[in-house]
Amino acid sequence: MTGQRLRRHRAPRGSGDQLRDEILGATTDLLLETGDAKAVSIRSVAERVGVTPPSIYLHFADKDALLDAVCVQYFEKLDAEMQEVAGYAGNEGSSLVDVLRAQGLAYVRFALKTPELYRIATMGEGHPGSDVDMTLNSSAFVHMRASVQALIDQGIYPPGDPTMLALELWTAAHGVAAMLISRPYLPWGDVEDFADRVLRAMCFGHVVSGAVRPSDSPCEMVTWLKETVDERHRR
């Protein structure tokens, strides 16, 4: 039960890492149960682990530091999943664009597995340079940027700043995840199909953007694209 204090025997010398892991696990469980970071306190975590509040402060300076550590752990799991998706590049018949789409979908799926944690980790106030930001930059973002760089190197995407293009994809993936989590009652239909359509438009849109000249007007581009689509359908 939430808040129930457990009996804890004196830990053997050198078991600080184990206690730290237990504290993180208890905090994660409480966040999942309550869905609200404000509902989790140092005292409630201590009661769940079976220690006194001062024992928590031996490992974390305050509640914010504890929550940051939980988020870091969360993003480390995301990193593992994104690395697994990167292996998709070696599959026969797959393209770099397929990999980029798969990475975006993996991000959305990961967010939807534990929406409470995702909301707390990504929708709260940011702290530039924090461990959370550094860990996120080493997981989802760095993998997306590597895929974008490969697409630029192969001439599939137009020359440009891979960081900016990766940020655009990350924004799209986060936007989909955030809306599905915060507004689940909207008529999304199949959420997997919805996410894939948004990410497909983003990924292939950059291929098309390579054909756009600075002098082209929106009307000219629409006409050209319509003619291209019509020609493809006539084949």
Secondary structure, DSSP 8 states (H G I E B T S, - for coil): -TT---------TT-HHHHHHHHHHHHHHHHHHHS-GGG--HHHHHHHHTS-HHHHHTT-SSHHHHHHHHHHHHHHHHHHHHHHHHGGGGSTT--HHHHHHHHHHHHHHHHHHSHHHHHHHHSS---TTSHHHHHHIIIIIHHHHHHHHHHHHTTSS-SS-HHHHHHHHHHHHHHHHHHHHH-TTS---SHHHHHHHHHHHHHHHHHHHTT--TT--HHHHHHHHHHHHHHHHH-
